[in-house]
Amino acid sequence: MAGRLLIVEYEQVKEEQRARIGFRDNLLYATLASMAAIITFTLQNDGQTELLLLLPPATVLLGWTYLVNDEKISAIGRYVREDLGPRLATLAGGQPRGVFGWETAHRSDRRRVSRKRLQLAVDLLIFCAAPAASLIVYWVQGPVNPALFTLSVLEVALIVLLGVQIALYADLRGP
């Protein structure tokens, strides 16, 4: 009976993980679409560069949502590997590594760290570098309104905070 409950729990957490993966991946497309919309809107309004100040809040919000979902996806994998799998293995009288083997096997790929570094670079590019570039364009194109300049400095702080969090959660550990 306990084993069946653990299998049901496994199925439920894997379903949540699948849903979160789909949602997380769609956030990349939503971020690119919002960037394109803001840039297009800016260009259609005679290049009013202050409109570019909309880009950092949009990308930070979407980036934070992406990061939270990515962390939950990893947490589910960790839970299955470190808690649920060993409990089920104990009930089955087997070795803990013999249950849900894929949960550990896919992490032992020798190219995993390079893939994770590349993913970190992509995440930083989309969620941090692109909005930072929009701020640079705003500052360079001038004239800069003092209130909007202050807002842009606050946006820099948000971008940096998000970038630090993305780097901290990157999970660059090897196999």
Long-range contacts (C-beta under 8 A, 24 or more apart in sequence): 2-91, 3-88, 3-91, 3-92, 6-84, 6-87, 6-88, 6-91, 7-88, 9-84, 10-80, 10-84, 10-88, 10-100, 13-76, 13-79, 13-80, 13-84, 14-76, 14-80, 16-72, 16-76, 17-72, 17-73, 17-76, 17-77, 20-69, 20-72, 20-73, 20-76, 21-73, 23-69, 24-66, 24-69, 24-70, 24-73, 27-62, 27-65, 27-66, 27-69, 28-66, 28-126, 30-62, 31-58, 31-59, 31-62, 31-63, 31-66, 31-126, 31-127, 32-126, 34-58, 34-59, 34-62, 35-59, 35-130, 38-134, 39-134, 47-141, 49-137, 49-138, 49-141, 50-138, 50-145, 50-148, 52-134, 52-135, 52-137, 52-138, 53-134, 53-135, 53-138, 53-148, 53-151, 53-152, 53-155, 55-130, 55-131, 55-134, 56-131, 56-132, 56-134, 56-135, 56-152, 56-155, 56-156, 56-158, 56-159, 57-155, 57-158, 58-131, 59-126, 59-127, 59-128, 59-130, 59-131, 59-159, 60-127, 60-131, 60-155, 60-158, 60-159, 60-162, 62-127, 63-123, 63-126, 63-127, 63-128, 63-162, 63-166, 64-162, 64-165, 66-123, 66-127, 67-162, 67-165, 67-166, 67-169, 70-169, 71-169, 74-169, 74-171, 77-103, 107-175, 108-175, 109-175, 110-175, 112-174, 112-175, 113-172, 113-173, 113-174, 116-170, 116-171, 116-172, 117-170, 117-172, 119-170, 120-166, 120-167, 120-170, 120-172, 123-166, 123-170, 124-163, 124-166, 124-167, 127-162, 127-163, 127-166, 128-159, 128-160, 128-162, 128-163, 128-166, 131-155, 131-159, 132-156, 132-159, 135-159
